[in-house]
Amino acid sequence: MLRRLLVLIVPLLVALVAALGVPLAFAVVQRESQETYLDRLGDASRFASLAENALASDRLTALREELVRYDQLYGISAALVGTDGTVLESSRRPFPLDDPRVEVGLNAAFGGYRGETDQSVWPWERVDLVVVEPVGRDSEVVAAVVTISPTDGLRSAILRQWGVLALIGLVPMLGVVAVAWPMSRWVLRPVRTLDEATAAVAGGHLDARADELGGPPELRRLAASFNAMVDVVGRALRRQRAFVADASHQLRNPLASLRLAVDNLEPHVTDDAGREAQRIAVDEAEEMGRVLDTLLAATRLDSASSAEPVDVDTLLATHVPGWRALAGGMRLDVTVPPGLRALEPPGGLGSVLDELVGNAIRLSGGTRVHIWARTADDGVELHVTDDGTGLSDAERADATRRFWRAPRHQNIPGTGLGLAICAELIESAGGELTLHPAEPHGLDAVVRLSARTPA
């Protein structure tokens, strides 16, 4: 954010300096060019006065000597040109009368006017400054004085003044940037700590807090409000978990007593209807016990929030023996490439796979369960596939909702919480649990996990 803020500020400062500096640069060019032009015009006017007297007396020797001395002293070539276009006298031979600007200036001078007076010279233009001054006035023009001045010194002077202007503009801009850098860091430091605290809270670390001491007052108030909100949410979650855990523990003893009492009723029940009712009561007590155990396990898993990479083949090696024992007569195949690593969800990837494999064994009605894995994009896909009856499209969409059970599985022990909890744990690790139909029949439970820890 600091870089983005500076990227926004610095171009604005550059645009402001350019808005002030460009007109000044134009003014420098016009001023220096005009001063040089007026200086050359004064010299040309002096030569025009000398030439008018020399032509009148027909003595051009002194004028030629003045032109040559002027050229030697200043490096500026000068010439006296007659109205017929011939060079009467010049400081050097040959004189470039074929220059288009000289021709334009001579045409204006012979008409009794001066040529172009606004000759701005830019530093990148390697041109000479041409000044043409008529000898005589109006219809009495008898000749014209032409001076051709190199502009190296003029261009160097303009560049020097441009450099001074750039330096004058750069110093305050650097000063503003030097002040904006620590100021921006001071303003954005609470935003950065608030962002870090938010990410930590989103990751399950409810003890993370934002800095309430640094930065502007508005951000300090925001950080204090955020910390208060985290405190409220943390207390609510702790109370919720404590309530579920306490309720589960407190109900265990009455439930065990109820189960024992119902079991003890069996010798006293003589008719068939009573025995059936007693059996149903026993089953309901057992189901209640399973629900309590599942709720307690969900509370423990919800409190876990860290996700770490794990070797999939090593993890499966510790769980496959238990799955084979649970499968009984069902065939259990495992096909996982070595060296595969995945980001383990909170509560452990093993507990998720235990639930998926257990469901395939208990509920599929098939003869084979296949556990296999592959790499996909930037992550890993784990598949638990069976060849049983499977689920319809509507049932697969509802299967990850809490307490949902398929109608044909109502008489099979279970709470309907397992898949829902697995889906939530996988999502908390940045993964996804999806259910697909298997070919030619059955269910394919797919766990997609990242292969690396997110930043």
RODODO-785510 format. One record per residue: z negated, y, x negated of N, C-alpha, C in turn; residue in three letters. Coordinates in steps of 0.02 Angstrom, whole numbers, plus 32768, in hexadecimal, padded with zeros to 4 digits. Each point is the difference from the previous one (the first is absolute). Layout:
N
ZYXZYXZYXAla ...
***
This chain:
455
80007FC47FD78000803C80298000803F7FD5Met 7FDD7FFD7FC77FFE803A7FD38046800F7FE6Leu 80257FCC7FEC8044800B7FE8802C801D8037Arg 7FF97FE5803C8029801A80377FF08049800FArg 7FC080127FFB7FED8045800C801D802E7FCALeu 7FFD7FEA7FC1801C80297FCA804C80038005Leu 801F7FC98016804880028009801380328036Val 7FD5800A8031800C803280337FF380477FE7Leu 7FCB80097FD87FED80437FEA802F801A7FC9Ile 800F7FD67FCF802780187FC6804580188015Val 80277FDB802A8041801C80147FFA80438025Pro 7FCC800780287FF6804080217FF480387FCELeu 7FD87FF37FCC7FF580327FCD8041800F7FDALeu 80267FCC7FF18040800A7FDD802F802B802AVal 80027FF08043802B8027802C7FE980498004Ala 7FBE800B80007FE680448002801280267FC0Leu 7FF67FE07FC7801180207FC0804B800D7FFCVal 80287FD080198049800A7FFE80148039802EAla 7FDE8005803B80118036802E7FF280457FE1Ala 7FCE80047FD57FF2803F7FDE802880087FC0Leu 800B7FC87FDD801F80057FBE804C80088002Gly 80227FE0803180498004800280188048800AVal 7FE4802680308016804780057FF280287FC1Pro 7FC67FF17FE07FF280237FC180337FEF7FCALeu 80157FC07FFF80327FEC7FCE80428024800DAla 801480068040803D802580107FF980497FEAPhe 7FC5801D800C7FF680467FEE800480097FB4Ala 7FE67FD07FDA800480047FB7804880007FE9Val 80297FD3801D80467FFC7FED80238043800FVal 7FF6801B803C8021803E80127FE9803A7FD4Gln 7FBE80037FF37FE780387FD8801A7FFD7FB8Arg 7FFC7FC67FE080177FFB7FBB804B800B7FFBGlu 80257FE48030804980097FFF8012804A800ASer 7FDD8021802E800F8046800E7FEE802C7FC4Gln 7FC87FF27FDF7FED80287FC680347FF77FC9Glu 80167FC27FF480327FF57FCC804280228013Thr 80127FFB803F803F802080167FFD804C7FF6Tyr 7FC8801E80147FFB80497FF8800280147FB7Leu 7FE27FD77FD5800280107FB880487FFD7FE6Asp 80257FCA801480467FFA7FEA802B8036801FArg 7FEF8014803E8026803580217FF780437FDBLeu 7FC2800D7FE97FF4803D7FDA802980017FC0Gly 80047FC77FDD80297FFD7FC38049800B8010Asp 80187FDE8037804680088013801080488013Ala 7FD180228021800A804680138005802C7FC2Ser 7FD67FF27FCF800480277FC280437FF77FDEArg 80187FC07FFD80427FF37FE2803780218029Phe 7FF78003804280348020802A8004804B7FF1Ala 7FC680217FF4800080477FEE8023800B7FBDSer 7FEE7FD47FCF802180067FBE804B7FF38006Leu 80127FCF802A80477FEF8005802780388021Ala 7FE280238031802380368022801080387FCEGlu 7FD080117FD5800C80337FCD80337FE87FCCAsn 7FF97FC07FEC802E7FE67FCD80477FFF801AAla 800B7FED803F80437FFE801C801D80468006Leu 7FD3802E80128017804580078017801C7FBEAla 7FDD7FEF7FC98012801A7FBD802C7FD07FD9Ser 800E7FC7801C80287FCB7FE17FE27FEA7FBDAsp 7FBD7FFC7FFF7FDD7FE77FC47FD37FC68015Arg 80187FC37FF57FDC7FC480177FDA7FDD7FC8Leu 8005801A7FC37FE07FDD7FC77FB57FFF8008Thr 7FE2803880117FB7800280087FE97FD38039Ala 80277FFC80357FEE7FD4803880037FB77FEALeu 80347FED7FD880057FBB7FE87FC57FEE7FD5Arg 7FEA802E7FD67FC77FF27FD57FC07FF8802AGlu 7FF9802880357FC57FF9802C80017FBB8022Glu 803A7FEB801780057FBF80227FEF7FC77FD1Leu 801A80037FC27FF37FCA7FD07FB67FFF7FEDVal 7FE2803B7FF47FBA80037FEE7FD57FE5803AArg 80128011803C7FDB7FE8803B80037FB38006Tyr 803A7FE57FF280097FB780027FD77FDF7FC9Asp 8003801D7FC47FDA7FE27FC87FB58004800CGln 7FE9803680207FB88009800A7FE47FD68039Leu 80257FFE80377FE57FDE803C80257FC08013Tyr 80377FF27FDE80277FC48011802480068042Gly 800F803E80158021800C80408046801C7FF2Ile 80327FDB8014804580177FF5801280368031Ser 802480337FE9801380398029804880137FF0Ala 8021801D8033804680137FF58012803A802EAla 803380267FEA801D8036802880447FE78017Leu 800A7FFD8043803D7FE3801C802580378025Val 804180067FF280288032802280127FEA8046Gly 801C8031802680117FF28046803A7FCF8005Thr 80257FF77FC980377FCF80017FE87FBA7FEDAsp 7FBE7FF77FF57FE57FBE7FF080007FEF7FB7Gly 800F802F7FD580007FF37FB87FBE80157FE2Thr 7FEB7FDD7FCC7FC2800F7FDE800F80377FCDVal 7FE3803B800C800A80387FD37FD67FF97FC2Leu 7FC07FF080087FD27FF47FC97FCE7FCB8017Glu 7FE77FD87FD17FCE7FCC80117FD67FF07FC3Ser 7FC77FE2800C7FD37FED7FC980147FC07FDESer 802A7FD9802180187FC17FE280447FEF801FArg 80257FD97FDB80417FEA801780027FB48001Arg 80207FE08031801A801E803D7FC8800C8032Pro 800D802D80307FCE800E803380137FDB8040Phe 7FD07FDD801F800F7FD5803A800D80278041Pro 803B801C800580128023803E80127FD18039Leu 800C7FBE7FEF80147FD080337FC57FE68028Asp 7FC280157FF07FC67FEB80278007801C8047Asp 7FF97FD780338008801980467FD280398010Pro 7FC27FFF7FE67FD280368010801580417FDDArg 801D7FFA7FC5801A803C7FDD803A801D8028Val 802C7FD5801A8038801780277FE98024803FGlu 7FCF7FE380237FE68020803D7FE080437FEFVal 7FDA80037FCA7FE0803F7FEC803280357FEDGly 80377FEE7FDC803380307FED8025801B803DLeu 800E7FD4803080238017803D7FD580348025Asn 7FBD7FF280037FD4803080227FFB80417FD8Ala 7FFC7FFB7FBD7FF8803C7FD6803E802B8003Ala 803C7FE27FFF803D80288002800880218044Phe 7FDC7FE680328000802180417FCB80368006Gly 7FDC800B7FCB7FCD80337FFF7FBB7FE98015Gly 7FF57FBD80027FBF7FE680157FE47FD17FCATyr 7FBF7FF680027FE17FCD7FD580087FBB8021Arg 7FFF7FCE7FD980057FBB801A7FBF7FE98020Gly 7FF77FBF80037FC57FE2801F7FC280157FDAGlu 7FD0801C80257FC280177FE17FC77FCE8006Thr 80057FD2802F7FCA7FCE800980157FBF7FDFAsp 7FF27FFA7FC080137FC37FDA7FC07FDB7FECGln 7FE77FD7802D7FC37FD97FF280127FC57FD4Ser 7FDC7FF77FCA800B7FCB7FD07FC87FCE8007Val 80117FC180107FCD7FCC80067FF97FDA7FBFTrp 7FC67FE57FF27FF47FDF7FBF80307FC77FF1Pro 801A7FDF8033802D7FC77FF3804A80157FFDTrp 800E80408009804580187FFD8010801C7FBAGlu 802D7FDF7FDC801480177FBE803D802E8008Arg 7FF3803D801880348031800B7FEF80407FDAVal 803380297FF67FF780417FDF7FFB80378036Asp 7FE080377FEC7FF88039802D803980317FF1Leu 802B800C8032803B802C7FF77FF280438022Val 800880377FDA7FF88043801A804080287FF1Val 801D801D8034803D80277FF87FF280478019Val 800B80327FD67FF380468011804280287FF9Glu 801480228036803E80277FFB7FF8803D7FD2Pro 803680117FDF8003803D7FD780238034802AVal 7FDC80328017801A803080317FE77FED8045Gly 8014802980317FE67FF68043803980038033Arg 7FF87FD98034802E7FFF803980477FF57FE9Asp 802D802F800F80477FF67FF0801080137FB8Ser 7FCD80187FDB800C80157FBB7FE97FCB7FCEGlu 7FF97FC180157FEB7FCA7FD2803A7FF37FD0Val 7FF180047FC080337FF67FCC7FF77FBF7FDAVal 7FC37FE280067FF27FC17FDD7FBE7FE4801CAla 7FEA7FC97FE27FC07FE280157FDF7FE07FC3Ala 7FBD80047FFE7FD97FE17FCB7FE47FBD801BVal 800A7FCC7FDB7FE97FBC80147FCF7FE77FCCVal 7FC57FE980187FCF7FDF7FD47FF27FBA801CThr 7FFD7FD07FD27FF27FBA80127FC27FEC7FD9Ile 7FC97FF680257FBF7FF47FDF7FEC7FB78009Ser 7FEE7FDD7FCA7FE27FBD80087FBD80058025Pro 7FEF7FCD80267FC3800280297FCC7FCE7FEAThr 80047FE97FC17FCE7FCF7FE97FBA801F8002Asp 7FF9803C7FE77FBE802180017FE7800D8046Gly 802E8014802C7FED800D80467FE77FBF8021Leu 80257FCB7FF67FEB7FC0801F7FBE7FE77FE2Arg 7FF6800A7FC07FC17FEC7FE17FC68029801CSer 800B8041800A7FCB802A801C7FEF7FEB8047Ala 80337FEF80277FF37FE980457FD97FBF7FFFIle 80137FD17FD47FDC7FC17FFC7FB7800A7FEBLeu 7FF5802E7FD17FBA800D7FEB7FD7801B803BArg 801C802E80267FDB801B80387FF67FCC8037Gln 80327FD580087FF77FC980307FC87FD17FE9Trp 7FFC7FF37FC07FCA7FD77FE67FBC801F800CGly 7FFC80437FF67FC08022800E7FEE7FFB804AVal 80328009802B7FF47FFA80487FE97FB98012Leu 80217FCE7FE37FED7FBA800D7FB97FF37FE9Ala 7FEE801B7FC67FBC7FF67FE77FCD8023802DLeu 8011803D80157FD38024802D7FF77FDB8042Ile 80367FE080197FFA7FDA803E7FDF7FBD7FF6Gly 80087FE27FC47FE57FBD7FF47FB480027FF6Leu 7FE880347FE07FB880037FF27FD680008041Val 800E802B80307FD87FFD803E800B7FBF8027Pro 803D7FE57FFD800C7FC180237FD67FC87FE2Met 7FFF7FFD7FBD7FD67FCD7FE07FB6800D800FLeu 7FED804080047FBB800F80127FEF7FE78046Gly 802E800A802F7FF47FE980447FFB7FB48002Val 802E7FDE7FDB7FFD7FB77FFE7FC07FE87FE0Val 7FEB80237FC97FC17FEC7FDF7FC48008802EAla 80028033802C7FCA8008803080077FCF803AVal 803F7FF48015800B7FD480397FEE7FB87FF1Ala 80087FEB7FC17FF17FBA7FEE7FB77FEF800CTrp 7FD080237FE07FBA7FEF800E7FEC800F8048Pro 801C8035801D7FF0800F804580177FC8802FMet 803D7FE77FF480197FC9802A7FD67FC27FF6Ser 7FED7FF27FC27FD67FC57FF47FBC80088023Arg 7FE5803C7FFF7FC0800C802180067FF6804CTrp 80388018801C800A7FF98048800E7FB88013Val 80287FDD7FD780177FBD80127FD07FC97FEBLeu 7FCF800E7FD57FD27FCC7FEB7FDB7FE1803BArg 7FE58028802F7FE07FE0803B80317FD8802APro 80408017800380317FDA8026800C7FBC7FDFVal 80037FFF7FBD800B7FC17FDD7FC57FD1800AArg 7FC2801A7FFA7FC67FD580097FFB7FE98049Thr 8015802B802F80007FEC804680337FC9800CLeu 803A80067FE080337FCB80067FE67FBE7FE3Asp 7FE080047FC67FE57FC27FE27FCA7FE2802CGlu 7FD5802B801C7FCB7FE5802C801E7FE1803FAla 80348020801B80207FE4803B801F7FBC7FF2Thr 80227FFA7FC6801D7FC07FED7FC97FCB7FF6Ala 7FC880147FE27FC97FD07FF67FE37FE98043Ala 7FF7802F802F7FE77FEE804280317FD38024Val 8041800F7FFB80327FD5801F7FFF7FBA7FE2Ala 7FED7FFB7FC17FFA7FBF7FE07FBF7FDC8010Gly 7FD4801F80287FC37FDE80147FC280167FDAGly 8007802F7FD17FC680187FDA7FE1803B8025His 7FD37FF2802E7FE48034802A7FCB80297FDCLeu 7FF17FF07FC17FD180297FDA802480387FD9Asp 804380048005802680357FDE7FF480438023Ala 7FFA80357FD87FF48042801B802D80337FDDArg 801180368024802880367FE47FD280337FDFAla 801B80287FD37FDB80337FDC7FF4803C802EAsp 7FC28011800C7FEF8039802B7FEE803F7FD9Glu 80057FFE7FBD7FE980387FD78038802A7FE4Leu 803A7FE37FF1803680257FE0803380188032Gly 802880317FEB8038801880287FEE8038802FGly 8031801880277FF48036802F7FCF7FEB8038Pro 7FE2803080227FD07FF08035801E7FD58037Pro 8040800E8012801E7FD8803680047FB77FEEGlu 80147FF17FC180047FBA7FEB7FBB7FE17FF9Leu 7FCE80287FEC7FBC7FE47FFD7FE87FED8045Arg 800F802A80327FED7FEE804580257FC28018Arg 80407FFB7FED80267FC480127FE37FC27FE0Leu 7FED80057FC07FE27FC67FDE7FBE7FED8020Ala 7FD7803280137FC07FF18020800C7FDE8044Ala 80318017802680107FE1804080197FB97FF6Ser 80287FF57FCD80197FBD7FF27FC67FD17FEEPhe 7FD380187FD57FC77FD57FED7FD47FF1803DAsn 7FF78031802C7FD97FF3803C80227FCD802DAla 80428005800480257FCF80287FFA7FBA7FE3Met 80067FFA7FBE7FF97FBE7FE07FBA7FE4800CVal 7FCD802B7FFC7FBC7FE9800E7FFA7FE58047Asp 801C802380307FFC7FE9804680257FBE8009Val 803D7FFC7FE380267FC280077FDD7FC77FDCVal 7FE5800D7FC57FDC7FCB7FDC7FC37FE78026Gly 7FD9802F801D7FC67FEA802780167FD8803DArg 80378015802180177FDB803B80167FBA7FEDAla 80257FFA7FC880167FBD7FEB7FC67FD47FECLeu 7FD0801D7FDC7FC67FD87FEC7FD87FE9803CArg 7FF8802D80327FDC7FEC803C80277FCA8026Arg 80428007800280277FCD80237FF97FBC7FDEGln 800780007FBE7FFB7FC07FDD7FB97FE48005Arg 7FCF802C7FFB7FBB7FE980067FF37FE48045Ala 801C802180347FF57FE78044801F7FBB8008Phe 803F7FF87FEA80217FBE80077FDA7FCA7FD9Val 7FED80127FC27FDC7FCE7FD77FBC7FF0801FAla 7FDC803380157FBE7FF4801E80067FD98041Asp 80328013802980097FDC803E80117FB77FF4Ala 802C7FF47FCF80127FBB7FF17FC47FD97FE8Ser 7FD8801E7FD27FC67FDC7FE67FCB7FF68037His 7FF4803480287FCC7FFB803380127FCF8037Gln 80417FF8800C80157FD1803580027FB87FE8Leu 7FFE7FF67FBF80047FBB7FE77FC67FD68019Arg 7FC380197FF97FC67FD7801580007FF2804BAsn 80088032802C80037FF0804780397FD18011Pro 803A80087FDD80387FD5800E7FF17FB87FE9Leu 7FDF7FFA7FC67FEE7FBC7FE97FCF7FE08030Ala 7FD0802880197FD07FE5803080237FEB8041Ser 80308029801580257FF0803C80287FC07FF7Leu 80207FFA7FC680277FC47FF27FD27FC28000Arg 7FC780077FE17FD17FC77FFD7FE87FEE8047Leu 7FF2803480277FE87FF3804480367FDE802AAla 803E80157FF880367FE18026800A7FB87FE9Val 7FFC7FF47FBF80067FBB7FE87FC77FD4801AAsp 7FC5801C80057FC67FD8801880057FF0804AAsn 802C8024802380087FF1804880297FC1800DLeu 80227FE87FCE802E7FC8800B7FDD7FC2801CGlu 7FC47FEB7FE67FE17FC3801D7FE9800A8049Pro 7FF8803F80147FE6800D8043803680098033His 803F80017FEA80388008802E801B7FBB8010Val 80007FEE804080127FBC801480457FFC8020Thr 80138032802680417FFA80238038801C7FD4Asp 803D7FED8012803A80147FD9800B804B8000Asp 7FF780218039800A804980037FCF80247FD3Ala 7FC37FEA7FFE7FCF80207FD480107FF77FB7Gly 80167FC27FEE80127FF47FBA803C802C7FEBArg 80318009802D8039802A7FF17FEB80497FF5Glu 7FD18017802C7FE780457FF87FD980077FC0Ala 7FDA7FCD7FEE7FD980037FC2802F80007FC4Gln 80377FDB800380307FFE7FC8802280447FF9Arg 8012801F8038801F80427FFD7FD080337FE3Ile 7FBF7FFB80117FCF802E7FE57FFA7FF87FB4Ala 80037FC17FE97FFD7FF47FB7803D801F7FDEVal 803C7FF7801E803C801C7FE27FFD804D7FFEAsp 7FE7801E80367FFB804880017FCF801B7FCCGlu 7FC97FDB7FF77FCF80147FCD801F7FFC7FBAAla 80277FCB7FF480217FFA7FBF803480377FF6Glu 802580118036803180357FFB7FDF80437FF2Glu 7FC6800C801F7FDB803D7FF47FE980047FB7Met 7FEC7FC87FE57FEC7FFE7FBA803A80107FD2Gly 803C7FE68010803A800F7FD78012804A8005Arg 7FFC801E803B800E804780077FD1802A7FD7Val 7FBF7FEE80007FD080257FD880107FFA7FB6Leu 80107FC37FEA80117FF77FB9803E80297FEDAsp 80338002802D803D80257FF17FF3804B7FFDThr 7FD78019802F7FF0804780007FDA80137FC0Leu 7FD37FD67FEB7FDB800D7FC3802E7FFF7FC3Leu 802F7FD17FFF80307FFD7FC9802E803D8000Ala 80158016803C802A803B80057FDC803E7FE6Ala 7FBE8004800E7FD980397FE77FFE80007FB4Thr 7FF77FC57FE37FFE7FFD7FB7804480107FE2Arg 80367FE8801F8042800D7FE5801480498008Leu 7FED801F803880108046800A7FDE802D7FCDAsp 7FC87FEB7FE67FDD80297FCE801F7FFB7FBBSer 802B7FCF7FF680237FF97FBF803E802B8001Ala 800C80247FCA8039802F8001802A7FFE7FC1Ser 7FEC7FDE7FCB802680027FC280377FCB8002Ser 8037800E7FDF80387FD17FFB80127FF87FB7Ala 80027FC27FE7800E7FF27FBA80377FCD7FFBGlu 802A80037FCA80337FCD7FF77FE17FBC7FF2Pro 80227FCB80167FE77FBC7FF8803C7FD27FF2Val 7FF47FCB7FD880337FCE7FF380047FD1803CAsp 803A7FFE802080067FD9803D7FF97FB67FF3Val 80207FE67FCB7FFC7FB87FF37FB97FEA7FEFAsp 7FDB802A7FDB7FBA7FEF7FF17FD68001803FThr 800B802F802B7FDA8003803E800E7FC3802CLeu 80407FED800580117FC7802A7FE37FBF7FE5Leu 7FFB7FFB7FBE7FE57FC27FE37FB87FF38016Ala 7FDB8035800E7FBA7FF780167FFA7FF3804BThr 8035800F80277FFC7FF9804980267FC3801AHis 80327FE97FDC802A7FCA80197FD77FC1800EVal 7FD17FEB7FD57FD97FC380107FDC80058044Pro 7FE38039800F7FDF8008804080317FFD803AGly 803C801D7FF780327FFE803480177FB8800CTrp 80097FDA7FCA80167FBA80097FCB7FD78026Arg 7FC1800D7FF07FCB7FDD8024800080138049Ala 800C8040800F800280178045803D7FE78024Leu 80387FF77FDD803F7FEB80207FFC7FB9801AAla 7FD87FD57FE17FFB7FBB801880427FDC7FF7Gly 801F7FEC8037803F7FDC7FFD803D802D7FFBGly 7FF780428006803A802D7FFA801780067FB8Met 8040800A7FF6801C80097FBE7FF8804A7FECArg 7FE8800A7FC27FF480447FE7802680077FBELeu 8031802E7FFF8028800C7FC47FF480477FE7Asp 7FFE80097FBE7FF680417FE18037800B7FCDVal 802680368009803780117FD37FF8804A7FECThr 7FE0800B7FC77FF380447FE8801580047FB7Val 802C802E7FEC801480067FB97FC580177FD6Pro 7FFC7FE97FC27FC880147FD5800680497FEBPro 7FC8801F7FF07FFF80457FE7800680358036Gly 7FFE7FEC803F8007803080377FBD8024800BLeu 8003804380037FC48028800B8008802C803DArg 7FCA8008802680028028803C7FBF80288005Ala 8002803680257FC5802A800A7FD57FE08035Leu 7FC47FEB7FEC7FD47FDB802D7FDF80308032Glu 80037FF180417FE1802C80327FB57FFB7FFEPro 7FDC802F801E7FB77FFC80047FEA7FBF8022Pro 7FCB7FE37FE57FE97FC1801C80207FC47FDFGly 8036800B7FD9801F7FCA7FDB803E7FE58022Gly 80347FF27FD8803D7FE2801A7FF47FB98016Leu 7FCF7FE07FE07FF17FBB80137FE87FF98048Gly 7FD6802F80167FE77FFD80458038800B8032Ser 8031802A7FEF8039800B802C802A7FC08005Val 800F7FE17FC780277FC380017FD97FC78021Leu 7FBE7FFE7FF87FD87FCD802380098005804BAsp 8001803E801A8008800A804880467FEB8016Glu 803380147FDA80457FEF8014800C7FB57FFCLeu 7FEA7FE07FCA800A7FB87FFA7FD77FDB8035Val 7FC18017800B7FD67FE08033802080058045Gly 801C80398011802280078041803C7FD18004Asn 80277FFB7FCA803A7FD380017FEB7FB88009Ala 7FC87FEC7FE17FE97FBB80077FE37FF38045Ile 7FD8802F801A7FDC7FF3803E802B800D803EArg 802B80337FFD801F8019803D804B7FF18005Leu 80227FF07FC980497FFA800380187FC38026Ser 7FDA7FC97FFA80177FC1801E80387FE07FD9Gly 800A80157FC280367FE47FD77FE87FC97FD2Gly 802E7FEC7FD37FF17FCA7FD0800180187FB8Thr 8015803E7FF4800880187FBB7FF0804A7FFCArg 7FDD80137FCA7FF280467FF0801A800D7FBAVal 802880347FF9801E80107FC07FE880467FEAHis 7FDF80047FC77FEA80407FE3802F800F7FC6Ile 802480388004802F80117FCB8000804C7FF6Trp 801C80167FC87FFE80477FEE803F80127FDBAla 800E80418000803A801B7FDC7FF5804B7FF4Arg 8024801B7FCF7FFE80487FF4803080228030Thr 7FED803C8017802A8026802E7FF8804A7FF1Ala 803780207FED7FFF80477FEF7FCC800D7FC9Asp 7FCD802880107FCD80107FCF7FBF7FDB800EAsp 80047FC780237FC37FDD8013800B7FB58003Gly 7FD47FDF80267FFF7FB780057FFC7FEE804AVal 80247FCB80137FFC7FE580437FE17FBA7FFDGlu 7FCB7FF680277FE17FBE8007800D7FE78047Leu 80197FC3800580137FE280407FD47FC3800EHis 7FE77FFD803D7FDE7FC4801980297FE9803CVal 80287FCB7FF780317FE980317FEC7FBB801AThr 80017FF880427FF47FBF801E803C7FEC802BAsp 80027FC0801380377FE6802A7FE77FEF8046Asp 7FCF802880197FE37FF28041802780218039Gly 7FDC800E80368020801D803B800E804A7FF8Thr 7FDD80237FD5800C80477FF47FE7802B8039Gly 801480407FFE7FEC80318032803E80248019Leu 7FFE8017803E80378027801B7FFF80467FE3Ser 80348027800E800480457FE77FC480298018Asp 7FEF7FFB80407FC88026801B7FBE7FE97FE1Ala 7FF97FBF7FF57FC27FE77FE27FF980167FB7Glu 803780017FDB7FFD80167FBB7FED804A7FFCArg 8017802880317FEE804780007FB7800B800FAla 7FE17FD380277FB9800980137FD07FDA7FD3Asp 801B7FD67FD47FD57FD27FDB7FCF80237FD1Ala 8011803C7FE87FD480227FD17FCF80308023Thr 7FFD7FFE80437FCD802880237FBF7FD88002Arg 7FC980257FFD7FBF7FE080007FF37FDC8042Arg 7FE37FC47FFA7FEB7FD58038803C7FE58028Phe 803E80077FE580387FE2802480077FB87FEDTrp 800D7FD58032800D7FB97FF480387FEA802EArg 80297FD27FE780367FE5802A7FE27FD78039Ala 801E8000803B7FE47FDA80387FF67FB67FF1Pro 802D7FE27FD97FF97FB97FF27FCB7FF07FCCArg 7FE480357FE17FCC7FF57FCD7FBA80128019His 7FF9800B80427FBF8016801A7FCA7FCB7FF7Gln 80127FC080017FCF7FCA7FF97FF67FEB7FB8Asn 802080227FD17FF77FF17FB97FCE80327FE4Ile 7FCF7FE97FD97FCE802E7FE58021803B7FDAPro 7FE8803C800B801A803C7FE07FE9803E8025Gly 800580397FE07FE9803F801D80388032800CThr 803C7FF57FE38035803180077FF9803D7FD3Gly 7FD37FFC7FCF7FF680397FD2801F7FF57FBCLeu 80107FC27FEF80157FF17FBC803F80257FEBGly 80377FFA8026803E80217FED7FF9804C8001Leu 7FDA801A80307FF6804980047FDD801A7FC2Ala 7FCC7FDD7FEA7FDC80167FC4802D7FFA7FC2Ile 80267FC97FFC802E7FF77FC6803380397FFECys 801C8011803A8032803680017FE280427FE9Ala 7FC2800F80167FE0803E7FEC7FF180017FB5Glu 7FE97FC77FE57FF17FFD7FB8803F80087FD7Leu 80367FE18015803F80057FDA801B80478003Ile 7FFC8020803B8016804580067FD7802F7FD5Glu 7FBF7FF27FF97FD6802B7FD680137FFC7FB6Ser 80227FC97FEC80187FF97FBB804880187FF9Ala 801B80208035804580197FFD80337FCB800FGly 7FEB7FC7801C802E7FCA8010800E7FFA804AGly 801B7FC7801480137FF680467FFE7FB68011Glu 7FE77FEF803B80007FBC801A802E7FFE803CLeu 80337FD67FFD802F7FF9803780097FB68011Thr 80127FF3803E800B7FBC801980497FF98015Leu 80207FCA7FE980477FF4800E80097FB88017His 80347FF28026800E7FBB8012801A7FDA7FC3Pro 7FEC7FC17FFA80187FD57FCA803B7FD68018Ala 80287FEA7FD2803A7FD680117FF27FB87FEDGlu 80107FD0802D801E800980437FCC80138035Pro 7FC07FF57FF27FCC8014802F7FBF80097FD9His 7FD28024801D7FC0800C7FDF7FF5804B7FF6Gly 7FD080107FD57FEC80457FF47FFE800C7FB5Leu 8017803C7FEC800080157FBA7FD6803F7FFBAsp 7FC37FFB7FE47FD480397FF5800E801C7FBBAla 801580407FFD8016801F7FC17FCF80367FECVal 7FE67FFB7FC47FD380337FE4802680247FC9Val 800B80408009802280297FCD7FCC802C7FDDArg 7FFD7FFA7FBF7FD080267FD8802380207FC5Leu 7FE580377FE9801B80217FC57FEC7FD97FC2Ser 802980077FCC7FF17FDD7FC27FD880287FCFAla 7FF2804080117FDB802A7FD17FD1802F8028Arg 7FCD80167FDF7FCE802B801F801E8045800CThr 7FFB801D803C801B8043800D7FDA80347FD8Pro 802280377FEF7FE180367FDB7FCB8022802AAla 
***
